[in-house]
Amino acid sequence: MAAPPRQQFVAPPPGSYRLESIQSTPEGEVLDADGTTAPLRRYTTGKVTLLSFIYTYCVDPVGCPLAFQTFSDLRTRLLAKPALARRVRFVSMSFDPTNDTPAALRHYAGPLASPANPLRWHFLTTRNVATLRPIIAGFGQDVTVSLDAQGQPTRLYNHLLKVFLIDARGRVREIYTTAYLMPDVILGDIQTLLMEREAGRWPGKAAAQSAVIH
């Protein structure tokens, strides 16, 4: 079924619906933009988290730049409510640890990664591709390297844009693709998870189901 036109879609009120538990986030070791090594769960538990995979030099208008713009729009809305913003984090994680080093991520993130921000936006990479692969597989994020006319690998990646909404326990509760990457929808889902946590209504493990990708 085709996605509804963005201009005709009205997001339901936060808390008026339930987001099912889809899967646990994978384990792994990551590097932040300062080069600090930490377990991935540091960035996927404790707060409601919005996570996407990117590479910093992507120019596909319906790829990484769209995810970045959506995160930026949501950041502006959340920062207007600092008490809400402090309960949320953003994570942008690179597909390309070879080129997206911590130094490259610092340059890409600029002031967005400042720890002084009420809403923390973390820019992560891994030490190498071998460390990255199980993380990508654990999220179910498909990605391939584009080849040139001679069949040699390039620096470009083919991937379906996915943004993962993760609750404070580290469980994926929604997966957005391009057609549903709307700030109104995502903001409502974030607020729904925060309301659920306040009420102590966590879906049990038995509620986990196959992802219906939006």
Secondary structure, DSSP 8 states (H G I E B T S, - for coil): -----GGG-----TTSS-----EE----EEE-TT--EEEGGGGTSSSEEEEEEE-TT---TTSHHHHHHHHHHHHHHHHTSHHHHTTEEEEEEES-TTTS-HHHHHHHHGGGG-TTSSSEEEEEB-SSHHHHHHHHHHHT--EEEEE-TTS-EEEEEEE---EEEE-TTSEEEEEE-GGG--HHHHHHHHHHHHHHHHHT----GGG-------
